[in-house]
Amino acid sequence: MVSSDDEAEAVPSTVSNYEFVDDKDEPVSFAELTFQWNDTESLDGNKRHIFLRGTADNGLQKIYKQVTTWKIDSSRIEPAISVLSKENNWIKLEKPRKAFQDTIRSILITVHSLHFLKRNPESSGRALWDHLSKVFSVYEPRPSENDLVDHMIFINEIVKRDGKLAQSKVLLTFMEEKPKKKKIFDEVGSISEFIVDEIINDDEEEEDDDESDYNHFESLCAICDDGGELLWSVLCLYHSTKTTLIYTLCCTFR
């Protein structure tokens, strides 16, 4: 009977408590790998060597393998991400190491955004961000446009190849805006239609007549200060509720 190291080591189908590192043992996102769209088409990635490190079999088996490609399985309720080892075996990613979450935060949020809009092309921006806030409820800060801006090239390439995503008005609007990365206060101050397409619906014609004398700097804020007087002048932009779940910050101090 023939025995070898390769045969002795069972190839896992899943990996948890994982992270990706380069040849200098520095953390790196799997988004830098080549992306496999289908069996015949791929999107080129970074050429450097990237390794998957984690555990399998409930932590009993340690994994350390060079990987070359990643793909998304969109046939499930939640997207499944797998990576291809140098030995040509697909390994499904489960839960990452907590310390590694920030490294792959933006690509995970991007994948879940595309998956949600592919399955629900008629959904509003509010529905998308409500969904993301639930999926990534432990993430701080909350999912935002910044996470998607990090992967605009990837998003554009995927939309070119996916007819359902090309029907999403929310996604098309976001791509047409060509947003840039913002600081959190900038995001609060300049709310994109992509995020709040059904939260703010201003009638500019009525505003010209009815709101000309409106003082935007209120001395009271029922939600922020529970109806008490504010100690600073503030501009209340909008309030995060259980239905919007956009930001926890509601006021910009002036």
C-alpha positions as CSV (number, residue, x, y, z in Angstrom):
1,M,0.0,0.0,0.0
2,V,1.3,3.4,-1.1
3,S,1.6,6.1,1.6
4,S,2.7,9.7,1.3
5,D,2.5,13.0,3.2
6,D,-0.2,14.2,0.7
7,E,-2.3,11.2,1.3
8,A,-1.9,11.3,5.0
9,E,-3.1,14.9,5.2
10,A,-6.8,15.0,4.5
11,V,-7.8,18.0,2.5
12,P,-10.5,20.0,4.4
13,S,-13.6,21.2,2.7
14,T,-14.1,24.1,5.1
15,V,-11.8,26.3,7.3
16,S,-12.7,28.5,10.3
17,N,-10.8,30.9,12.5
18,Y,-8.9,31.8,9.4
19,E,-6.7,34.5,8.1
20,F,-4.7,35.2,4.9
21,V,-1.1,36.3,5.0
22,D,1.6,37.0,2.4
23,D,5.1,35.6,2.2
24,K,6.1,38.1,4.9
25,D,3.4,36.8,7.2
26,E,1.5,40.1,6.9
27,P,-2.3,40.0,6.9
28,V,-3.8,40.4,3.4
29,S,-7.4,40.2,2.0
30,F,-8.5,37.3,-0.2
31,A,-9.8,40.0,-2.5
32,E,-6.2,40.3,-3.9
33,L,-6.5,36.8,-5.3
34,T,-7.7,36.0,-8.8
35,F,-11.5,36.0,-8.8
36,Q,-13.2,33.1,-10.7
37,W,-16.4,34.3,-12.3
38,N,-17.2,30.9,-13.9
39,D,-15.3,27.9,-15.2
40,T,-13.9,29.8,-18.1
41,E,-13.6,33.4,-17.0
42,S,-11.6,35.0,-14.2
43,L,-10.6,38.5,-13.0
44,D,-6.9,38.7,-12.5
45,G,-5.6,39.4,-9.0
46,N,-2.3,40.3,-7.3
47,K,0.6,38.1,-8.4
48,R,2.2,37.8,-4.9
49,H,2.0,34.6,-2.9
50,I,-0.9,34.4,-0.5
51,F,-1.5,31.8,2.1
52,L,-4.6,30.6,4.0
53,R,-4.1,29.8,7.7
54,G,-6.8,28.4,10.0
55,T,-8.3,25.3,11.5
56,A,-10.7,22.5,10.4
57,D,-12.5,19.6,12.0
58,N,-13.6,21.7,15.0
59,G,-10.1,23.0,15.6
60,L,-8.4,19.6,15.5
61,Q,-6.7,20.1,12.2
62,K,-4.4,23.1,11.4
63,I,-4.4,24.5,7.9
64,Y,-1.7,26.4,6.1
65,K,-1.9,26.4,2.3
66,Q,-1.0,28.6,-0.5
67,V,-4.1,29.8,-2.4
68,T,-4.5,31.3,-5.8
69,T,-8.2,32.0,-6.5
70,W,-11.5,32.8,-4.8
71,K,-15.1,32.5,-5.8
72,I,-18.7,33.2,-4.6
73,D,-21.5,30.7,-4.4
74,S,-24.7,32.7,-4.8
75,S,-27.1,29.8,-4.9
76,R,-27.7,29.9,-1.1
77,I,-29.6,32.4,1.1
78,E,-26.2,33.7,2.3
79,P,-23.2,33.9,0.0
80,A,-20.5,31.3,0.4
81,I,-16.9,32.2,-0.3
82,S,-14.3,29.5,-1.2
83,V,-10.6,29.7,-2.1
84,L,-8.6,27.4,-4.4
85,S,-5.4,25.9,-3.0
86,K,-2.3,25.5,-5.0
87,E,-3.1,21.7,-5.0
88,N,-6.4,22.6,-6.8
89,N,-8.8,22.0,-3.9
90,W,-11.6,24.4,-3.1
91,I,-11.9,25.3,0.6
92,K,-15.0,27.1,1.9
93,L,-14.4,30.0,4.3
94,E,-16.4,30.0,7.5
95,K,-15.8,32.3,10.5
96,P,-12.5,34.4,10.3
97,R,-10.2,35.1,13.2
98,K,-11.6,38.1,15.2
99,A,-8.3,40.0,14.8
100,F,-8.5,39.5,11.0
101,Q,-12.1,40.8,10.5
102,D,-11.0,44.4,9.8
103,T,-8.7,43.2,6.9
104,I,-11.6,41.6,5.1
105,R,-14.4,43.8,6.3
106,S,-14.9,45.8,3.2
107,I,-14.9,42.8,0.8
108,L,-17.3,40.8,2.9
109,I,-19.7,43.7,3.0
110,T,-19.3,44.2,-0.7
111,V,-20.1,40.5,-1.4
112,H,-23.1,40.5,0.8
113,S,-24.4,43.7,-0.9
114,L,-24.1,42.2,-4.3
115,H,-25.7,39.0,-3.2
116,F,-28.6,40.8,-1.6
117,L,-29.2,43.0,-4.7
118,K,-28.8,40.1,-7.0
119,R,-31.6,38.3,-5.2
120,N,-33.7,41.5,-4.7
121,P,-33.0,43.8,-7.6
122,E,-36.0,45.9,-6.8
123,S,-35.0,46.6,-3.2
124,S,-34.4,50.1,-1.9
125,G,-31.3,51.5,-0.4
126,R,-33.0,51.4,3.0
127,A,-33.7,47.6,2.6
128,L,-30.0,47.0,1.7
129,W,-28.5,48.9,4.6
130,D,-31.0,47.4,7.0
131,H,-30.0,43.9,5.8
132,L,-26.2,44.7,6.1
133,S,-26.7,46.2,9.6
134,K,-28.2,42.9,10.7
135,V,-25.6,40.7,9.1
136,F,-22.7,42.8,10.4
137,S,-24.3,43.9,13.7
138,V,-21.1,43.5,15.6
139,Y,-19.0,45.6,13.3
140,E,-18.0,49.1,14.2
141,P,-18.4,51.4,12.5
142,R,-21.5,50.1,10.8
143,P,-21.4,49.1,7.1
144,S,-21.3,52.2,4.8
145,E,-20.5,53.4,1.3
146,N,-16.8,53.4,2.2
147,D,-16.8,49.7,2.3
148,L,-18.1,49.5,-1.3
149,V,-15.9,52.3,-2.6
150,D,-12.9,50.1,-1.8
151,H,-14.0,47.6,-4.4
152,M,-15.5,49.8,-7.2
153,I,-13.5,48.0,-9.9
154,F,-14.7,44.6,-8.7
155,I,-18.3,45.8,-8.5
156,N,-18.2,47.2,-12.0
157,E,-16.8,44.0,-13.5
158,I,-19.4,41.9,-11.7
159,V,-22.3,44.1,-12.9
160,K,-21.1,43.8,-16.5
161,R,-21.4,40.0,-16.2
162,D,-24.6,39.7,-14.1
163,G,-27.9,40.6,-15.7
164,K,-29.9,40.7,-12.4
165,L,-27.4,43.1,-10.8
166,A,-27.6,45.3,-13.9
167,Q,-31.4,45.7,-13.1
168,S,-30.7,47.1,-9.6
169,K,-31.6,50.8,-9.6
170,V,-29.9,51.2,-6.2
171,L,-26.6,49.7,-7.5
172,L,-26.7,51.6,-10.8
173,T,-27.3,54.9,-9.0
174,F,-24.3,54.2,-6.7
175,M,-22.1,53.4,-9.7
176,E,-23.2,56.5,-11.6
177,E,-22.4,58.7,-8.6
178,K,-18.8,57.5,-8.6
179,P,-18.5,58.1,-4.9
180,K,-15.2,58.7,-3.1
181,K,-14.2,57.5,0.3
182,K,-15.4,59.8,3.0
183,K,-14.7,60.5,6.7
184,I,-17.6,59.5,9.0
185,F,-18.7,63.2,9.5
186,D,-18.6,63.8,5.7
187,E,-20.8,60.7,5.2
188,V,-23.4,62.1,7.7
189,G,-23.3,65.5,6.1
190,S,-23.6,64.4,2.5
191,I,-26.1,61.6,2.4
192,S,-26.0,59.6,-0.8
193,E,-29.2,58.6,-2.6
194,F,-27.8,55.1,-2.6
195,I,-28.0,54.9,1.2
196,V,-31.2,56.8,1.9
197,D,-33.2,56.8,-1.3
198,E,-36.5,56.3,0.7
199,I,-35.5,58.0,3.9
200,I,-35.3,61.6,2.7
201,N,-37.7,62.7,0.1
202,D,-37.6,66.5,-0.2
203,D,-40.0,68.5,-2.3
204,E,-37.8,71.4,-3.3
205,E,-40.6,73.5,-4.7
206,E,-42.5,73.4,-1.4
207,E,-39.4,74.1,0.5
208,D,-38.9,77.4,-1.3
209,D,-42.2,78.8,0.1
210,D,-42.9,76.9,3.3
211,E,-39.4,76.4,4.7
212,S,-37.8,79.9,4.1
213,D,-38.1,80.9,7.7
214,Y,-37.3,77.5,9.2
215,N,-34.4,77.6,11.7
216,H,-32.3,74.4,11.2
217,F,-30.5,75.0,14.4
218,E,-32.9,73.8,17.0
219,S,-32.5,74.2,20.8
220,L,-34.3,71.0,21.5
221,C,-33.8,67.5,20.2
222,A,-36.4,64.9,21.5
223,I,-34.3,61.9,20.4
224,C,-30.8,63.1,21.3
225,D,-31.5,64.9,24.6
226,D,-34.9,63.3,25.5
227,G,-36.6,66.6,25.0
228,G,-34.2,68.7,27.2
229,E,-32.3,71.8,26.1
230,L,-29.1,71.2,24.2
231,L,-25.9,72.6,25.5
232,W,-24.6,73.3,22.0
233,S,-26.0,74.5,18.8
234,V,-26.6,71.5,16.6
235,L,-27.8,70.7,13.1
236,C,-30.0,67.6,13.3
237,L,-29.5,65.8,10.0
238,Y,-31.5,62.7,10.5
239,H,-32.1,60.1,13.2
240,S,-31.1,56.4,13.1
241,T,-34.0,54.2,14.0
242,K,-34.7,50.5,14.1
243,T,-36.0,50.7,10.6
244,T,-33.2,52.7,9.0
245,L,-30.2,51.5,11.0
246,I,-27.8,53.7,9.0
247,Y,-25.8,55.5,11.6
248,T,-25.9,55.9,15.4
249,L,-24.7,59.5,15.0
250,C,-27.6,61.9,14.4
251,C,-26.2,65.4,15.0
252,T,-23.3,67.4,13.8
253,F,-22.1,69.9,16.4
254,R,-21.5,73.4,15.3
